[in-house]
Amino acid sequence: MPSSASETIAISISQLRADLTGRVIAPDDTEYDEARRIFPGGIDRRPAVIVRPADASDVAHIVSLARDSGQELAVRSGGHSIYAVSEGGIVLDLCEMKDLQIDVEGRTAWAETGLTAGEYTNAVGAHGLATGFGDTASVGIGGITLGGGVGYLVRKYGLTIDDLLAAEIVTADGELLHVDADNHPDLFWAIRGGGGNFGVVTRYKFRLHQVDQFVGGFLFLPATHEVIHSFMAEAEAAPEELSTIANVMTAPPMPFLPQEYHGKPVVMAIMAYAGDTEAGERAMAPFRALSTPIADMVRPMTYPEIYPPDMEDYHPIGAVRTMFVDAIDHDAVDTIIERLQSSTAMMTAAQLRVLGGAMARVPDDATAFAHRGRKIMVNVAALYEKPEDREKYEAWIAEFAAALNEGDASGYVNFLNDEGGERIRAAYPGPTWDRLKAVKRRYDPTNLFRLNQNIPPSQEGTGK
Ligand SMILES: Cc1cc2nc3c(=O)[nH]c(=O)nc-3n(C[C@H](O)[C@H](O)[C@H](O)COP(=O)(O)OP(=O)(O)OC[C@H]3O[C@@H](n4cnc5c(N)ncnc54)[C@H](O)[C@@H]3O)c2cc1C
């Protein structure tokens, strides 16, 4: 063990290879550059070693090694967050732990953390079953679950964590714990929204829902003031079976969009109705009536088909901000249209997700996600090409977000970037923050798991 906090002990790659069943990738291995790459672009960190564990005992070994050596530890499942890679430390990359045990009769599944949302959804979808994750197939179930999980089934079945029944987690002392409502209930509460602060989850037990009838797909509408405003009203009034994601954005040059719209603001809505075809078509009618659609790709489909295909080798550089609001009023619509039109970024978007339904029926204190009553989640983003433009677009997005913000700093932790301790604090309103800190002190008193949206164990302090 290092004798002071700043001291680290070097890692022996050959010893690691001898000790582990899984893979060890060192800087001179040919796959190193690919293995250190994460989804967000513009991040170029060089870890000392990347370990891809085969099982929970490999995970426990690495957790103990990181603790005893003082090396920084990055924990990674799908690699979509900015914290998925360390500069100079250890990356614990769980992507090869993909075991999935589906209990079709019992409607549950034990899933290892290395599965992506798409892999899990396809596998359980073969039985007409589903657990809700987010909007993107390549996102890891590991990261999204720990932050909450807001996706296509949010209004019908709630957040991903509302379907989490149990988990297995390696804590900072290297122990593998089974957590559920009866075992370590404090830890089970904390990992449902508190992120990767408490240990490394090796596998999750999820509830499965029957989702064997589904209507969904893209609906492109003109981004007029009236369409945006009415879309939000219709989305709130819609039955809970329907969850929508309205991306008001500059249109990408997609082949099915007429050329005159390329680069112009459009509403790219993803419509997701978890129910039968007839009722689904009825629920879509008010949206189709808002204006003649530019493209209407909504149709009966299997639930897994709602996930757009992942783009190969896509690593966007982006400035993003997330917030909750209670309404998108006329001023907010004007702001969105005006900002999108004046942007010089490669692509800009305001993503509007109407919440409510099953998500809102869970009490705020039942899990560490305490935004149950918030009506709308807004994410604004500017994607750009050159990392050196970061400052310019960060300032632009901060202004955009401030213009929409209703006066509180709260946001959804899974969409936070490196935005400082105050924003992490605000992601956990009410007594949630103090409860999380108490659990952190109990299970990770030295803050071994700190490369994340960090909840420090100290009595005081809001960030790293
Ligand atoms: C393109 C895109 C679309 C998205 N869409 C949605 C969406 O629709 N809904 C939504 O809710 N979120 C969405 N997100 C946010 C997403 O949920 C977070 O980025 C999430 O952290 C990604 O999980 P991951 O496993 O892919 O990432 P990783 O970077 O691998 O993990 C994220 C963090 O979680 C922790 N972690 C991961 N696995 C474990 C584990 N097994 N044990 C302990 N800690 C762990 C680590 O702290 C890590 O830093 C989206 C993100 C992107 C980039």
The ligand as an SDF file (V2000), in Angstrom:
LIG
                    3D

 53 58  0  0  0  0  0  0  0  0999 V2000
  -25.2120    9.0660  -27.5750 C   0  0  0  0  0  0  0  0  0  0  0  0
  -25.7200    8.9820  -26.1640 C   0  0  0  0  0  0  0  0  0  0  0  0
  -27.0610    8.7690  -25.9470 C   0  0  0  0  0  0  0  0  0  0  0  0
  -27.5630    8.6810  -24.6460 C   0  0  0  0  0  0  0  0  0  0  0  0
  -28.9020    8.4820  -24.4510 N   0  0  0  0  0  0  0  0  0  0  0  0
  -29.3730    8.3400  -23.1940 C   0  0  0  0  0  0  0  0  0  0  0  0
  -30.7660    8.1190  -22.9640 C   0  0  0  0  0  0  0  0  0  0  0  0
  -31.5750    8.0840  -23.8830 O   0  0  0  0  0  0  0  0  0  0  0  0
  -31.1840    7.9620  -21.6930 N   0  0  0  0  0  0  0  0  0  0  0  0
  -30.3260    7.9960  -20.6370 C   0  0  0  0  0  0  0  0  0  0  0  0
  -30.7860    7.7970  -19.5200 O   0  0  0  0  0  0  0  0  0  0  0  0
  -29.0110    8.2260  -20.8220 N   0  0  0  0  0  0  0  0  0  0  0  0
  -28.5230    8.4110  -22.0700 C   0  0  0  0  0  0  0  0  0  0  0  0
  -27.1990    8.6830  -22.2560 N   0  0  0  0  0  0  0  0  0  0  0  0
  -26.3250    8.8880  -21.0970 C   0  0  0  0  0  0  0  0  0  0  0  0
  -25.7710    7.5560  -20.6240 C   0  0  0  0  0  0  0  0  0  0  0  0
  -26.7390    6.9280  -19.8280 O   0  0  0  0  0  0  0  0  0  0  0  0
  -24.5020    7.7770  -19.8030 C   0  0  0  0  0  0  0  0  0  0  0  0
  -23.5050    8.3520  -20.6050 O   0  0  0  0  0  0  0  0  0  0  0  0
  -24.0000    6.4760  -19.1960 C   0  0  0  0  0  0  0  0  0  0  0  0
  -23.0850    6.7750  -18.1870 O   0  0  0  0  0  0  0  0  0  0  0  0
  -23.3570    5.6160  -20.2400 C   0  0  0  0  0  0  0  0  0  0  0  0
  -23.1080    4.3480  -19.7430 O   0  0  0  0  0  0  0  0  0  0  0  0
  -21.9280    3.4790  -20.3810 P   0  0  0  0  0  0  0  0  0  0  0  0
  -21.8610    2.2210  -19.6490 O   0  0  0  0  0  0  0  0  0  0  0  0
  -22.0770    3.4420  -21.8720 O   0  0  0  0  0  0  0  0  0  0  0  0
  -20.7080    4.4420  -20.1260 O   0  0  0  0  0  0  0  0  0  0  0  0
  -19.3570    4.2650  -19.2840 P   0  0  0  0  0  0  0  0  0  0  0  0
  -18.5660    5.4800  -19.6310 O   0  0  0  0  0  0  0  0  0  0  0  0
  -18.7490    2.9610  -19.5110 O   0  0  0  0  0  0  0  0  0  0  0  0
  -19.8550    4.3620  -17.8150 O   0  0  0  0  0  0  0  0  0  0  0  0
  -20.2960    5.5840  -17.2850 C   0  0  0  0  0  0  0  0  0  0  0  0
  -19.8830    5.7090  -15.8460 C   0  0  0  0  0  0  0  0  0  0  0  0
  -20.6750    4.7910  -15.1150 O   0  0  0  0  0  0  0  0  0  0  0  0
  -19.8930    4.0990  -14.1850 C   0  0  0  0  0  0  0  0  0  0  0  0
  -19.9820    2.6700  -14.4780 N   0  0  0  0  0  0  0  0  0  0  0  0
  -20.2250    2.0670  -15.6670 C   0  0  0  0  0  0  0  0  0  0  0  0
  -20.3690    0.7600  -15.4840 N   0  0  0  0  0  0  0  0  0  0  0  0
  -20.2120    0.5200  -14.1700 C   0  0  0  0  0  0  0  0  0  0  0  0
  -20.2700   -0.6290  -13.3620 C   0  0  0  0  0  0  0  0  0  0  0  0
  -20.5460   -1.8150  -13.8640 N   0  0  0  0  0  0  0  0  0  0  0  0
  -20.0620   -0.5020  -12.0260 N   0  0  0  0  0  0  0  0  0  0  0  0
  -19.8020    0.7090  -11.4910 C   0  0  0  0  0  0  0  0  0  0  0  0
  -19.7410    1.8350  -12.2050 N   0  0  0  0  0  0  0  0  0  0  0  0
  -19.9470    1.7330  -13.5270 C   0  0  0  0  0  0  0  0  0  0  0  0
  -18.5270    4.6500  -14.2230 C   0  0  0  0  0  0  0  0  0  0  0  0
  -18.4370    5.6520  -13.2360 O   0  0  0  0  0  0  0  0  0  0  0  0
  -18.4430    5.3190  -15.5660 C   0  0  0  0  0  0  0  0  0  0  0  0
  -17.6120    6.4110  -15.5430 O   0  0  0  0  0  0  0  0  0  0  0  0
  -26.6780    8.8020  -23.5440 C   0  0  0  0  0  0  0  0  0  0  0  0
  -25.3150    9.0260  -23.7640 C   0  0  0  0  0  0  0  0  0  0  0  0
  -24.8350    9.1200  -25.0570 C   0  0  0  0  0  0  0  0  0  0  0  0
  -23.3820    9.3890  -25.2670 C   0  0  0  0  0  0  0  0  0  0  0  0
  1  2  1  0
  2  3  1  0
  2 52  2  0
  3  4  2  0
  4  5  1  0
  4 50  1  0
  5  6  2  0
  6  7  1  0
  6 13  1  0
  7  8  2  0
  7  9  1  0
  9 10  1  0
 10 11  2  0
 10 12  1  0
 12 13  2  0
 13 14  1  0
 14 15  1  0
 14 50  1  0
 15 16  1  0
 16 17  1  0
 16 18  1  0
 18 19  1  0
 18 20  1  0
 20 21  1  0
 20 22  1  0
 22 23  1  0
 23 24  1  0
 24 25  2  0
 24 26  1  0
 24 27  1  0
 27 28  1  0
 28 29  2  0
 28 30  1  0
 28 31  1  0
 31 32  1  0
 32 33  1  0
 33 34  1  0
 33 48  1  0
 34 35  1  0
 35 36  1  0
 35 46  1  0
 36 37  1  0
 36 45  1  0
 37 38  2  0
 38 39  1  0
 39 40  1  0
 39 45  2  0
 40 41  1  0
 40 42  2  0
 42 43  1  0
 43 44  2  0
 44 45  1  0
 46 47  1  0
 46 48  1  0
 48 49  1  0
 50 51  2  0
 51 52  1  0
 52 53  1  0
M  END
$$$$
